[in-house]
Amino acid sequence: MAKPHEPVMPSVPPERLTVAITTRALFHMEDSHALFEQQGVQAYAEFQRKREDEVLPPGIAFPLVRKLLALNEGCPADHPRVEVILLSRNSSDTGLRIFNSIEHYGLGIVRAVFTSGGETYPYIRPFGAQLFLSANPASVRAALEHGVAAATILPSPAPEHTHPQLRIAFDGDAVIFGDESERVSQSAGLAAFHDHELARANEPLSGGPFKGFLAALHDLQQAFPIGEESPIRTALVTARSAPAHKRVILTLREWGVRLDEALFLGGRDKGPFLEAFGADIFFDDSTHNIESARRHVAAGHVPFGTVHEP
């Protein structure tokens, strides 16, 4: 089994960014999901078949997916820059409404897996996906354990505000980077953390579960101009502050990865800053930070590292 911080080795061209997403992250389906939870699969299937010509409303990750797929403009159909794969625990029969909705919105999603209630995460690696988004925490944990960058998105309608650029924000420790420094902070306190980082300022941090996805996103950015004219903009939004900033900057330099913005907030509430950045999604391992963020932007929880150990 791959370690959580080891990137998936893709079976698609390395310059292609591949994202796997579940139905409840892409579309807002909480009415039918509640029916499934309360009355079971048969009632759910009948509900979907009766409404298969009714378009599903956009879900929390819909704007992100639309912007990702828009990056394929000008590409040959058989060689896209980005591919989005749909992974669904629906059956192919009840999934017809999902594909009808995809067609209605003009989303270029052509590959899908329907498991009729089975697990979806085993199909992530064969597709070579660098990112998995799901509303199911157990599936996300399983994907992380198999070396895939994965995050739990709490279902809700699509956010109304959208910036023309694709804007993705990341926490640092236990997301882009490993959690070794966070372990020091948790066990010995903030002063010990700063001493630890100062002593190791020139020693690169280990890679976290999202290192591979960030690298793939960075590679994708190379196809576009740098700066405001680029259709992609990234940001690091971290609780770190000086003097713990130096190790982060030098690590990214060592990796050869560019982040367009870096916010060292020193423990400030992240939500308002993410709104100012205009993030289409923000990834963080802290449930506290996710609760703050999701009041302003779409947020994906990454259950990785010391705070999530039993």
Buried (B, 14 or more C-beta within 10 A) or exposed (E): EBEBBBBBEBEBEEEBBBBBBBBBBBBBBBEBBEBBEEEEBEEBBEBBEEBBEEBBEBBBBBBBBBBBBEBBEEEEEEEBBBBBBBBBBBBBEBBBBBBBBBEEBEBBBEEBBBBBEEBBBBBBBEBBBBBBBBBBBEBBBBBBBBBBBBBBBBBEEBBEEBEEBBBBBBBBBBBBBBBBBBBBBEEEEEEEBBBBBEEBBEEBBEBBBBBBBBBBBBBBBEBEEEEEEBBBBBBBBBBBBEEBBBBBBBBBEEBEBBBBEBBBEEEBBBBEBBBEBBBBBBBBBBEEBBBBBBEBBBBBBBBBBBBBEE
